[in-house]
Amino acid sequence: VQLQASGGGLVQTGGSLRLSCVDSKRTFSNNAVGWFRQAPGKEREFVATIAWRGGDTYYADSVKGRFTISRDNAKNTVYLQMDELKPEDTAVYYCAVSRSSSATSRASQYRYWGQGTLVTVSS
């Protein structure tokens, strides 16, 4: 598995970004995929996850109603649509592939991690 996250950038409060996570080795279609983030000086935290079938999704309370995770298994890509962005969403965002097909928020269940993409939300 080789994950490539992209789509980060600088956006104003209230703006939107869409992150993409591509599996160039084309092997994650049977596994859940998650997004995590790490802000400067803070621990990594769970953001969202989607089961391999795409039907089950879970979100951190802090992003629920603003972020949407989706996947296109034919393209080996998972997306994170982020709307109504806030300064506290500023972080490096990482995608990761789970060991199983079930969606989970536990970072320990994720086997492969991408390199991260930086999201900066200005006030």
N, CA, C and O atoms as a GROMACS GRO file, in nm:
protein
  492
    1VAL      N    1   0.084  -0.119   0.000
    1VAL     CA    2   0.000   0.000   0.000
    1VAL      C    3   0.088   0.124   0.000
    1VAL      O    4   0.182   0.133   0.079
    2GLN      N    5   0.059   0.217  -0.086
    2GLN     CA    6   0.129   0.345  -0.086
    2GLN      C    7   0.023   0.454  -0.096
    2GLN      O    8  -0.044   0.469  -0.198
    3LEU      N    9   0.008   0.531   0.012
    3LEU     CA   10  -0.097   0.630   0.021
    3LEU      C   11  -0.044   0.769  -0.009
    3LEU      O   12   0.064   0.807   0.037
    4GLN      N   13  -0.120   0.844  -0.086
    4GLN     CA   14  -0.083   0.980  -0.120
    4GLN      C   15  -0.199   1.071  -0.086
    4GLN      O   16  -0.304   1.066  -0.151
    5ALA      N   17  -0.180   1.154   0.015
    5ALA     CA   18  -0.283   1.250   0.053
    5ALA      C   19  -0.254   1.384  -0.013
    5ALA      O   20  -0.139   1.425  -0.025
    6SER      N   21  -0.360   1.451  -0.057
    6SER     CA   22  -0.345   1.580  -0.121
    6SER      C   23  -0.470   1.663  -0.099
    6SER      O   24  -0.571   1.613  -0.049
    7GLY      N   25  -0.462   1.789  -0.137
    7GLY     CA   26  -0.578   1.876  -0.129
    7GLY      C   27  -0.573   1.980  -0.019
    7GLY      O   28  -0.661   2.066  -0.009
    8GLY      N   29  -0.471   1.974   0.064
    8GLY     CA   30  -0.457   2.071   0.170
    8GLY      C   31  -0.422   2.209   0.115
    8GLY      O   32  -0.390   2.224  -0.002
    9GLY      N   33  -0.429   2.308   0.203
    9GLY     CA   34  -0.397   2.443   0.162
    9GLY      C   35  -0.441   2.544   0.264
    9GLY      O   36  -0.477   2.509   0.377
   10LEU      N   37  -0.439   2.669   0.224
   10LEU     CA   38  -0.479   2.779   0.311
   10LEU      C   39  -0.619   2.825   0.272
   10LEU      O   40  -0.647   2.852   0.155
   11VAL      N   41  -0.706   2.834   0.371
   11VAL     CA   42  -0.843   2.875   0.345
   11VAL      C   43  -0.890   2.963   0.460
   11VAL      O   44  -0.841   2.951   0.572
   12GLN      N   45  -0.985   3.050   0.433
   12GLN     CA   46  -1.039   3.136   0.538
   12GLN      C   47  -1.146   3.063   0.618
   12GLN      O   48  -1.203   2.964   0.571
   13THR      N   49  -1.172   3.112   0.735
   13THR     CA   50  -1.280   3.057   0.818
   13THR      C   51  -1.410   3.054   0.739
   13THR      O   52  -1.448   3.152   0.675
   14GLY      N   53  -1.478   2.939   0.747
   14GLY     CA   54  -1.602   2.921   0.674
   14GLY      C   55  -1.585   2.862   0.535
   14GLY      O   56  -1.683   2.827   0.469
   15GLY      N   57  -1.462   2.851   0.491
   15GLY     CA   58  -1.435   2.798   0.359
   15GLY      C   59  -1.438   2.646   0.355
   15GLY      O   60  -1.468   2.580   0.454
   16SER      N   61  -1.406   2.593   0.238
   16SER     CA   62  -1.411   2.449   0.216
   16SER      C   63  -1.284   2.399   0.148
   16SER      O   64  -1.218   2.472   0.074
   17LEU      N   65  -1.252   2.275   0.174
   17LEU     CA   66  -1.145   2.205   0.105
   17LEU      C   67  -1.189   2.060   0.088
   17LEU      O   68  -1.269   2.009   0.166
   18ARG      N   69  -1.134   1.995  -0.014
   18ARG     CA   70  -1.158   1.853  -0.029
   18ARG      C   71  -1.023   1.782  -0.035
   18ARG      O   72  -0.942   1.807  -0.124
   19LEU      N   73  -1.001   1.695   0.060
   19LEU     CA   74  -0.879   1.615   0.063
   19LEU      C   75  -0.902   1.484  -0.012
   19LEU      O   76  -1.012   1.429  -0.013
   20SER      N   77  -0.796   1.436  -0.073
   20SER     CA   78  -0.801   1.307  -0.143
   20SER      C   79  -0.690   1.218  -0.090
   20SER      O   80  -0.582   1.264  -0.054
   21CYS      N   81  -0.719   1.091  -0.086
   21CYS     CA   82  -0.620   0.991  -0.046
   21CYS      C   83  -0.622   0.883  -0.152
   21CYS      O   84  -0.722   0.812  -0.168
   22VAL      N   85  -0.513   0.870  -0.223
   22VAL     CA   86  -0.504   0.772  -0.332
   22VAL      C   87  -0.410   0.659  -0.293
   22VAL      O   88  -0.301   0.682  -0.242
   23ASP      N   89  -0.455   0.540  -0.317
   23ASP     CA   90  -0.372   0.422  -0.293
   23ASP      C   91  -0.312   0.380  -0.427
   23ASP      O   92  -0.380   0.317  -0.508
   24SER      N   93  -0.188   0.415  -0.449
   24SER     CA   94  -0.127   0.390  -0.579
   24SER      C   95  -0.101   0.242  -0.604
   24SER      O   96  -0.081   0.201  -0.718
   25LYS      N   97  -0.102   0.162  -0.498
   25LYS     CA   98  -0.080   0.018  -0.514
   25LYS      C   99  -0.210  -0.056  -0.535
   25LYS      O  100  -0.211  -0.178  -0.557
   26ARG      N  101  -0.323   0.018  -0.529
   26ARG     CA  102  -0.453  -0.037  -0.562
   26ARG      C  103  -0.489  -0.158  -0.477
   26ARG      O  104  -0.533  -0.261  -0.528
   27THR      N  105  -0.470  -0.145  -0.344
   27THR     CA  106  -0.496  -0.259  -0.257
   27THR      C  107  -0.588  -0.230  -0.141
   27THR      O  108  -0.615  -0.319  -0.061
   28PHE      N  109  -0.638  -0.106  -0.128
   28PHE     CA  110  -0.714  -0.081  -0.005
   28PHE      C  111  -0.865  -0.095  -0.020
   28PHE      O  112  -0.938  -0.057   0.071
   29SER      N  113  -0.912  -0.148  -0.132
   29SER     CA  114  -1.056  -0.151  -0.153
   29SER      C  115  -1.129  -0.247  -0.060
   29SER      O  116  -1.251  -0.240  -0.051
   30ASN      N  117  -1.059  -0.335   0.010
   30ASN     CA  118  -1.124  -0.426   0.104
   30ASN      C  119  -1.110  -0.381   0.249
   30ASN      O  120  -1.150  -0.453   0.340
   31ASN      N  121  -1.055  -0.263   0.269
   31ASN     CA  122  -1.028  -0.218   0.404
   31ASN      C  123  -1.093  -0.083   0.434
   31ASN      O  124  -1.116  -0.001   0.345
   32ALA      N  125  -1.123  -0.064   0.560
   32ALA     CA  126  -1.170   0.068   0.602
   32ALA      C  127  -1.055   0.168   0.589
   32ALA      O  128  -0.938   0.133   0.600
   33VAL      N  129  -1.091   0.293   0.566
   33VAL     CA  130  -0.992   0.400   0.554
   33VAL      C  131  -1.034   0.514   0.646
   33VAL      O  132  -1.152   0.547   0.657
   34GLY      N  133  -0.938   0.573   0.712
   34GLY     CA  134  -0.967   0.681   0.804
   34GLY      C  135  -0.884   0.804   0.777
   34GLY      O  136  -0.779   0.798   0.712
   35TRP      N  137  -0.932   0.914   0.830
   35TRP     CA  138  -0.857   1.039   0.831
   35TRP      C  139  -0.829   1.076   0.976
   35TRP      O  140  -0.917   1.068   1.062
   36PHE      N  141  -0.709   1.117   1.000
   36PHE     CA  142  -0.666   1.166   1.130
   36PHE      C  143  -0.598   1.300   1.109
   36PHE      O  144  -0.563   1.336   0.997
   37ARG      N  145  -0.581   1.374   1.217
   37ARG     CA  146  -0.511   1.500   1.204
   37ARG      C  147  -0.426   1.526   1.328
   37ARG      O  148  -0.453   1.474   1.436
   38GLN      N  149  -0.325   1.608   1.308
   38GLN     CA  150  -0.238   1.645   1.418
   38GLN      C  151  -0.206   1.793   1.406
   38GLN      O  152  -0.144   1.838   1.310
   39ALA      N  153  -0.249   1.867   1.506
   39ALA     CA  154  -0.222   2.010   1.512
   39ALA      C  155  -0.088   2.032   1.583
   39ALA      O  156  -0.044   1.946   1.659
   40PRO      N  157  -0.025   2.145   1.559
   40PRO     CA  158   0.104   2.174   1.624
   40PRO      C  159   0.093   2.165   1.775
   40PRO      O  160   0.005   2.226   1.836
   41GLY      N  161   0.182   2.088   1.836
   41GLY     CA  162   0.184   2.076   1.980
   41GLY      C  163   0.077   1.988   2.039
   41GLY      O  164   0.064   1.979   2.161
   42LYS      N  165   0.000   1.922   1.953
   42LYS     CA  166  -0.108   1.837   2.002
   42LYS      C  167  -0.090   1.694   1.953
   42LYS      O  168  -0.015   1.668   1.859
   43GLU      N  169  -0.161   1.604   2.016
   43GLU     CA  170  -0.156   1.465   1.975
   43GLU      C  171  -0.244   1.444   1.851
   43GLU      O  172  -0.336   1.520   1.823
   44ARG      N  173  -0.211   1.339   1.780
   44ARG     CA  174  -0.292   1.301   1.665
   44ARG      C  175  -0.433   1.263   1.712
   44ARG      O  176  -0.450   1.199   1.816
   45GLU      N  177  -0.533   1.302   1.635
   45GLU     CA  178  -0.670   1.270   1.671
   45GLU      C  179  -0.747   1.218   1.552
   45GLU      O  180  -0.718   1.251   1.436
   46PHE      N  181  -0.844   1.138   1.582
   46PHE     CA  182  -0.934   1.080   1.480
   46PHE      C  183  -1.024   1.188   1.423
   46PHE      O  184  -1.069   1.277   1.494
   47VAL      N  185  -1.049   1.180   1.292
   47VAL     CA  186  -1.139   1.274   1.226
   47VAL      C  187  -1.261   1.202   1.169
   47VAL      O  188  -1.374   1.235   1.201
   48ALA      N  189  -1.236   1.103   1.083
   48ALA     CA  190  -1.346   1.034   1.016
   48ALA      C  191  -1.297   0.901   0.962
   48ALA      O  192  -1.178   0.882   0.937
   49THR      N  193  -1.391   0.807   0.944
   49THR     CA  194  -1.355   0.678   0.888
   49THR      C  195  -1.471   0.625   0.807
   49THR      O  196  -1.586   0.661   0.829
   50ILE      N  197  -1.438   0.540   0.710
   50ILE     CA  198  -1.540   0.481   0.626
   50ILE      C  199  -1.507   0.335   0.604
   50ILE      O  200  -1.392   0.299   0.577
   51ALA      N  201  -1.608   0.250   0.616
   51ALA     CA  202  -1.590   0.107   0.594
   51ALA      C  203  -1.565   0.080   0.446
   51ALA      O  204  -1.594   0.165   0.362
   52TRP      N  205  -1.513  -0.036   0.413
   52TRP     CA  206  -1.473  -0.061   0.274
   52TRP      C  207  -1.592  -0.062   0.180
   52TRP      O  208  -1.579  -0.030   0.062
   53ARG      N  209  -1.708  -0.100   0.231
   53ARG     CA  210  -1.827  -0.095   0.146
   53ARG      C  211  -1.883   0.046   0.132
   53ARG      O  212  -1.967   0.073   0.047
   54GLY      N  213  -1.835   0.135   0.220
   54GLY     CA  214  -1.878   0.273   0.210
   54GLY      C  215  -2.005   0.304   0.285
   54GLY      O  216  -2.041   0.422   0.297
   55GLY      N  217  -2.075   0.204   0.338
   55GLY     CA  218  -2.201   0.230   0.403
   55GLY      C  219  -2.188   0.284   0.544
   55GLY      O  220  -2.272   0.361   0.589
   56ASP      N  221  -2.084   0.244   0.613
   56ASP     CA  222  -2.063   0.287   0.752
   56ASP      C  223  -1.959   0.397   0.757
   56ASP      O  224  -1.847   0.383   0.708
   57THR      N  225  -1.999   0.506   0.817
   57THR     CA  226  -1.906   0.617   0.837
   57THR      C  227  -1.918   0.667   0.980
   57THR      O  228  -2.026   0.662   1.040
   58TYR      N  229  -1.807   0.715   1.035
   58TYR     CA  230  -1.807   0.770   1.170
   58TYR      C  231  -1.723   0.896   1.170
   58TYR      O  232  -1.626   0.909   1.096
   59TYR      N  233  -1.763   0.989   1.256
   59TYR     CA  234  -1.695   1.117   1.261
   59TYR      C  235  -1.666   1.155   1.406
   59TYR      O  236  -1.738   1.118   1.498
   60ALA      N  237  -1.560   1.230   1.422
   60ALA     CA  238  -1.535   1.292   1.551
   60ALA      C  239  -1.643   1.396   1.576
   60ALA      O  240  -1.691   1.459   1.482
   61ASP      N  241  -1.681   1.414   1.700
   61ASP     CA  242  -1.785   1.511   1.732
   61ASP      C  243  -1.748   1.651   1.683
   61ASP      O  244  -1.836   1.729   1.646
   62SER      N  245  -1.621   1.681   1.683
   62SER     CA  246  -1.577   1.816   1.647
   62SER      C  247  -1.598   1.849   1.499
   62SER      O  248  -1.598   1.966   1.461
   63VAL      N  249  -1.616   1.746   1.416
   63VAL     CA  250  -1.632   1.770   1.272
   63VAL      C  251  -1.767   1.724   1.220
   63VAL      O  252  -1.801   1.748   1.104
   64LYS      N  253  -1.844   1.658   1.303
   64LYS     CA  254  -1.973   1.604   1.260
   64LYS      C  255  -2.063   1.715   1.208
   64LYS      O  256  -2.079   1.819   1.272
   65GLY      N  257  -2.121   1.690   1.091
   65GLY     CA  258  -2.208   1.789   1.029
   65GLY      C  259  -2.134   1.887   0.939
   65GLY      O  260  -2.197   1.961   0.863
   66ARG      N  261  -2.001   1.888   0.947
   66ARG     CA  262  -1.922   1.979   0.862
   66ARG      C  263  -1.835   1.902   0.763
   66ARG      O  264  -1.811   1.949   0.652
   67PHE      N  265  -1.789   1.784   0.803
   67PHE     CA  266  -1.701   1.704   0.717
   67PHE      C  267  -1.778   1.582   0.665
   67PHE      O  268  -1.867   1.530   0.732
   68THR      N  269  -1.743   1.540   0.544
   68THR     CA  270  -1.803   1.421   0.485
   68THR      C  271  -1.695   1.334   0.423
   68THR      O  272  -1.616   1.380   0.340
   69ILE      N  273  -1.692   1.208   0.465
   69ILE     CA  274  -1.596   1.114   0.408
   69ILE      C  275  -1.667   1.027   0.306
   69ILE      O  276  -1.782   0.987   0.325
   70SER      N  277  -1.598   0.997   0.197
   70SER     CA  278  -1.656   0.912   0.093
   70SER      C  279  -1.542   0.838   0.024
   70SER      O  280  -1.424   0.870   0.041
   71ARG      N  281  -1.579   0.738  -0.053
   71ARG     CA  282  -1.474   0.663  -0.122
   71ARG      C  283  -1.522   0.619  -0.259
   71ARG      O  284  -1.642   0.598  -0.281
   72ASP      N  285  -1.428   0.605  -0.350
   72ASP     CA  286  -1.453   0.552  -0.482
   72ASP      C  287  -1.354   0.438  -0.500
   72ASP      O  288  -1.238   0.460  -0.536
   73ASN      N  289  -1.399   0.316  -0.474
   73ASN     CA  290  -1.308   0.202  -0.478
   73ASN      C  291  -1.255   0.176  -0.617
   73ASN      O  292  -1.145   0.124  -0.633
   74ALA      N  293  -1.333   0.212  -0.718
   74ALA     CA  294  -1.285   0.193  -0.855
   74ALA      C  295  -1.164   0.281  -0.883
   74ALA      O  296  -1.079   0.246  -0.966
   75LYS      N  297  -1.156   0.393  -0.815
   75LYS     CA  298  -1.043   0.484  -0.832
   75LYS      C  299  -0.942   0.472  -0.719
   75LYS      O  300  -0.842   0.545  -0.715
   76ASN      N  301  -0.968   0.380  -0.626
   76ASN     CA  302  -0.877   0.363  -0.510
   76ASN      C  303  -0.853   0.495  -0.439
   76ASN      O  304  -0.740   0.529  -0.404
   77THR      N  305  -0.959   0.568  -0.420
   77THR     CA  306  -0.949   0.702  -0.362
   77THR      C  307  -1.053   0.721  -0.252
   77THR      O  308  -1.168   0.679  -0.266
   78VAL      N  309  -1.012   0.784  -0.146
   78VAL     CA  310  -1.102   0.824  -0.038
   78VAL      C  311  -1.095   0.975  -0.028
   78VAL      O  312  -0.988   1.034  -0.038
   79TYR      N  313  -1.209   1.038  -0.006
   79TYR     CA  314  -1.217   1.183   0.000
   79TYR      C  315  -1.261   1.229   0.139
   79TYR      O  316  -1.330   1.157   0.211
   80LEU      N  317  -1.221   1.348   0.172
   80LEU     CA  318  -1.271   1.414   0.293
   80LEU      C  319  -1.312   1.555   0.252
   80LEU      O  320  -1.229   1.643   0.234
   81GLN      N  321  -1.443   1.574   0.240
   81GLN     CA  322  -1.496   1.706   0.209
   81GLN      C  323  -1.510   1.782   0.340
   81GLN      O  324  -1.579   1.738   0.432
   82MET      N  325  -1.444   1.896   0.347
   82MET     CA  326  -1.445   1.975   0.470
   82MET      C  327  -1.510   2.110   0.443
   82MET      O  328  -1.459   2.191   0.365
   83ASP      N  329  -1.621   2.132   0.507
   83ASP     CA  330  -1.695   2.258   0.491
   83ASP      C  331  -1.699   2.332   0.623
   83ASP      O  332  -1.672   2.276   0.729
   84GLU      N  333  -1.734   2.458   0.616
   84GLU     CA  334  -1.744   2.542   0.737
   84GLU      C  335  -1.619   2.531   0.823
   84GLU      O  336  -1.626   2.512   0.944
   85LEU      N  337  -1.506   2.542   0.759
   85LEU     CA  338  -1.380   2.525   0.830
   85LEU      C  339  -1.358   2.632   0.935
   85LEU      O  340  -1.397   2.748   0.919
   86LYS      N  341  -1.294   2.590   1.043
   86LYS     CA  342  -1.265   2.678   1.156
   86LYS      C  343  -1.114   2.680   1.180
   86LYS      O  344  -1.044   2.587   1.140
   87PRO      N  345  -1.064   2.782   1.244
   87PRO     CA  346  -0.920   2.786   1.275
   87PRO      C  347  -0.872   2.664   1.351
   87PRO      O  348  -0.758   2.621   1.334
   88GLU      N  349  -0.957   2.607   1.435
   88GLU     CA  350  -0.917   2.490   1.512
   88GLU      C  351  -0.908   2.363   1.427
   88GLU      O  352  -0.864   2.259   1.476
   89ASP      N  353  -0.947   2.372   1.300
   89ASP     CA  354  -0.928   2.259   1.209
   89ASP      C  355  -0.787   2.258   1.149
   89ASP      O  356  -0.750   2.163   1.080
   90THR      N  357  -0.711   2.361   1.176
   90THR     CA  358  -0.574   2.368   1.125
   90THR      C  359  -0.492   2.252   1.178
   90THR      O  360  -0.481   2.232   1.299
   91ALA      N  361  -0.432   2.176   1.086
   91ALA     CA  362  -0.355   2.057   1.124
   91ALA      C  363  -0.298   1.992   0.999
   91ALA      O  364  -0.333   2.028   0.886
   92VAL      N  365  -0.211   1.897   1.022
   92VAL     CA  366  -0.170   1.807   0.914
   92VAL      C  367  -0.268   1.690   0.916
   92VAL      O  368  -0.290   1.627   1.019
   93TYR      N  369  -0.325   1.663   0.802
   93TYR     CA  370  -0.425   1.557   0.790
   93TYR      C  371  -0.362   1.435   0.724
   93TYR      O  372  -0.295   1.445   0.622
   94TYR      N  373  -0.386   1.320   0.786
   94TYR     CA  374  -0.330   1.194   0.739
   94TYR      C  375  -0.442   1.097   0.705
   94TYR      O  376  -0.542   1.089   0.776
   95CYS      N  377  -0.426   1.025   0.597
   95CYS     CA  378  -0.515   0.914   0.570
   95CYS      C  379  -0.444   0.785   0.608
   95CYS      O  380  -0.321   0.776   0.607
   96ALA      N  381  -0.525   0.686   0.641
   96ALA     CA  382  -0.468   0.560   0.686
   96ALA      C  383  -0.560   0.446   0.650
   96ALA      O  384  -0.682   0.463   0.641
   97VAL      N  385  -0.502   0.329   0.628
   97VAL     CA  386  -0.577   0.210   0.591
   97VAL      C  387  -0.583   0.116   0.710
   97VAL      O  388  -0.481   0.084   0.772
   98SER      N  389  -0.703   0.072   0.740
   98SER     CA  390  -0.724  -0.015   0.855
   98SER      C  391  -0.683  -0.159   0.825
   98SER      O  392  -0.667  -0.198   0.709
   99ARG      N  393  -0.666  -0.235   0.930
   99ARG     CA  394  -0.638  -0.377   0.916
   99ARG      C  395  -0.763  -0.456   0.878
   99ARG      O  396  -0.753  -0.571   0.835
  100SER      N  397  -0.880  -0.396   0.895
  100SER     CA  398  -1.002  -0.469   0.868
  100SER      C  399  -1.095  -0.388   0.778
  100SER      O  400  -1.066  -0.274   0.741
  101SER      N  401  -1.207  -0.450   0.744
  101SER     CA  402  -1.304  -0.383   0.659
  101SER      C  403  -1.399  -0.293   0.738
  101SER      O  404  -1.470  -0.211   0.680
  102SER      N  405  -1.400  -0.308   0.869
  102SER     CA  406  -1.493  -0.232   0.952
  102SER      C  407  -1.435  -0.097   0.990
  102SER      O  408  -1.316  -0.084   1.020
  103ALA      N  409  -1.520   0.002   0.990
  103ALA     CA  410  -1.477   0.137   1.027
  103ALA      C  411  -1.446   0.144   1.175
  103ALA      O  412  -1.519   0.088   1.257
  104THR      N  413  -1.340   0.211   1.210
  104THR     CA  414  -1.300   0.225   1.350
  104THR      C  415  -1.229   0.357   1.370
  104THR      O  416  -1.163   0.408   1.278
  105SER      N  417  -1.241   0.413   1.488
  105SER     CA  418  -1.174   0.539   1.520
  105SER      C  419  -1.041   0.517   1.591
  105SER      O  420  -0.968   0.612   1.619
  106ARG      N  421  -1.008   0.392   1.619
  106ARG     CA  422  -0.886   0.363   1.694
  106ARG      C  423  -0.764   0.363   1.604
  106ARG      O  424  -0.755   0.281   1.512
  107ALA      N  425  -0.672   0.453   1.628
  107ALA     CA  426  -0.553   0.465   1.544
  107ALA      C  427  -0.472   0.337   1.543
  107ALA      O  428  -0.406   0.306   1.443
  108SER      N  429  -0.474   0.262   1.652
  108SER     CA  430  -0.396   0.139   1.660
  108SER      C  431  -0.442   0.034   1.560
  108SER      O  432  -0.369  -0.061   1.531
  109GLN      N  433  -0.564   0.050   1.508
  109GLN     CA  434  -0.618  -0.046   1.412
  109GLN      C  435  -0.578  -0.016   1.268
  109GLN      O  436  -0.610  -0.091   1.176
  110TYR      N  437  -0.505   0.095   1.250
  110TYR     CA  438  -0.466   0.134   1.116
  110TYR      C  439  -0.324   0.091   1.088
  110TYR      O  440  -0.232   0.112   1.168
  111ARG      N  441  -0.309   0.030   0.973
  111ARG     CA  442  -0.184  -0.037   0.940
  111ARG      C  443  -0.092   0.048   0.855
  111ARG      O  444   0.030   0.048   0.875
  112TYR      N  445  -0.148   0.121   0.760
  112TYR     CA  446  -0.067   0.200   0.668
  112TYR      C  447  -0.109   0.346   0.677
  112TYR      O  448  -0.227   0.378   0.688
  113TRP      N  449  -0.010   0.433   0.671
  113TRP     CA  450  -0.035   0.576   0.685
  113TRP      C  451   0.027   0.652   0.568
  113TRP      O  452   0.136   0.619   0.521
  114GLY      N  453  -0.045   0.755   0.523
  114GLY     CA  454   0.008   0.843   0.421
  114GLY      C  455   0.098   0.948   0.482
  114GLY      O  456   0.120   0.951   0.603
  115GLN      N  457   0.151   1.036   0.398
  115GLN     CA  458   0.250   1.132   0.443
  115GLN      C  459   0.189   1.260   0.501
  115GLN      O  460   0.261   1.339   0.562
  116GLY      N  461   0.062   1.281   0.484
  116GLY     CA  462  -0.003   1.399   0.540
  116GLY      C  463  -0.010   1.516   0.445
  116GLY      O  464   0.076   1.534   0.359
  117THR      N  465  -0.114   1.596   0.463
  117THR     CA  466  -0.131   1.718   0.386
  117THR      C  467  -0.174   1.828   0.483
  117THR      O  468  -0.260   1.806   0.568
  118LEU      N  469  -0.116   1.946   0.470
  118LEU     CA  470  -0.138   2.053   0.566
  118LEU      C  471  -0.260   2.135   0.530
  118LEU      O  472  -0.276   2.181   0.416
  119VAL      N  473  -0.347   2.153   0.629
  119VAL     CA  474  -0.464   2.239   0.617
  119VAL      C  475  -0.447   2.355   0.715
  119VAL      O  476  -0.428   2.335   0.834
  120THR      N  477  -0.456   2.475   0.662
  120THR     CA  478  -0.445   2.594   0.746
  120THR      C  479  -0.569   2.679   0.727
  120THR      O  480  -0.602   2.719   0.615
  121VAL      N  481  -0.638   2.707   0.836
  121VAL     CA  482  -0.759   2.788   0.832
  121VAL      C  483  -0.730   2.920   0.902
  121VAL      O  484  -0.701   2.923   1.022
  122SER      N  485  -0.739   3.028   0.828
  122SER     CA  486  -0.711   3.159   0.885
  122SER      C  487  -0.838   3.222   0.941
  122SER      O  488  -0.948   3.202   0.889
  123SER      N  489  -0.821   3.299   1.047
  123SER     CA  490  -0.937   3.362   1.111
  123SER      C  491  -0.966   3.499   1.050
  123SER      O  492  -1.061   3.566   1.091
   0.00000   0.00000   0.00000
